Amino acid sequence: VNDCLQAQLAKIEELCTGAAYCQFMDLLFPGSIGLKKVKFSTLLEHEYIQNFKILQVAFKKLNVDKIVPVDRLVKGRFQDNFEFVQWFKKFFDANYDGAEYDAFEVRGGIPLGSGDSRGPPAGATHRSQPRPAQNGYSK
């Protein structure tokens, strides 16, 4: 997660904001998420919920058959976030085409995680061509 998104998430529980998943969806399916609406630097539960609503809209648009347990994820408990990130990893692996993506630049240089102050690596670029989702994971 940290390498792909140029982030410094210190623990699984930090995924409770939903922001990382939103950016992963932008990486996998450019244009599926309005990243300007995503709150990357927030500590407020209602903003976490809004991020997950943005994710759910993208899932619906792409016909991804997955119920996002928002009420559990936003509480920041390890087990709930661990189970969801495990599912998301399978989804990511089924859909990622290996294209380069400058996550730090795409989110406007906003840090992601509890200590992200790094800039983008040299040569990273944002992909802009959309493609359909591979929806083999519905659990």
Phi, psi and omega in degrees: 000310182297315181297313184294321184259007181050052184239173174226065175282123185277336182205159182308321184301336179291348176288353182295348179283340182082346185297319181298318179296321178298317181289325175300321179295324176294323177295313183287320186224080183308135180089353181282343183227136172275092186298337179295338179274344184282133177268104182276327181245084180218151174236016185255126184301322180295332176283328173300315181300317178298318177301316180292329174295321176298318178298316180298321178298317178295317177301315181296316180301324183263007181058040175276119184271079180214126174275125180267116181282069187305313184301328178276319184297318184291347178285345175078020178280141184304306189300315181297315181290326178295315180296318181290320180292330175296314177298316183296326178299317177296317178298315179300310181300326180286341187243344185284130182258006177085003181296146177289151184207123179266084186301318182298314180292318182299324178271017173072027179075012180281130179297150175230114183113179188277002180199028185281111174231010182279150171270180181288151175289156180298138175084356180285140181225157178268130179274144184234007181262119179285156174210160184288154180281148170262110189254057179277358184238109183243010177277000000 
